[in-house]
């Protein structure tokens, strides 16, 4: 993010830290409001405002950068809560359509994974992070220009059982950082 801002001094951005300021998990009234915003479903004014703020942030962006750690083979619940506010009829790509209201953006997803889920590894097939994100982002039109940058084996430096994999973790991190430098140009 810092390098991108240096390379694009006139570019605007919105920074949303979902871990520091988590979005509340989806409630029935908010879900009903997402499905039919023309009616009152018991959602509060604050909940409606948050739905509109998140949707506007995404709709107004040219590029979306998501930092998503892997927790227990998938995404953290605070990232899922953000996504839940976007998965609605207002943003869905209709069956048979090539694009939707949110299409045309560049989306970069940077992941951090304690282990490795690459082909040929013991945990291949247990990655429920990237496949889920690909599917849900495609459903809301954010997969046209979707890039994943994965840093794997991030726990190798701190978990004794993974110590022999530390050089691979360092290489994965360096590769991810180099990819991000190129994307920030």
Order of alpha helices (4+ residues) and beta strands (2+ residues): alpha-alpha-alpha-beta-beta-alpha-beta-alpha-beta-alpha
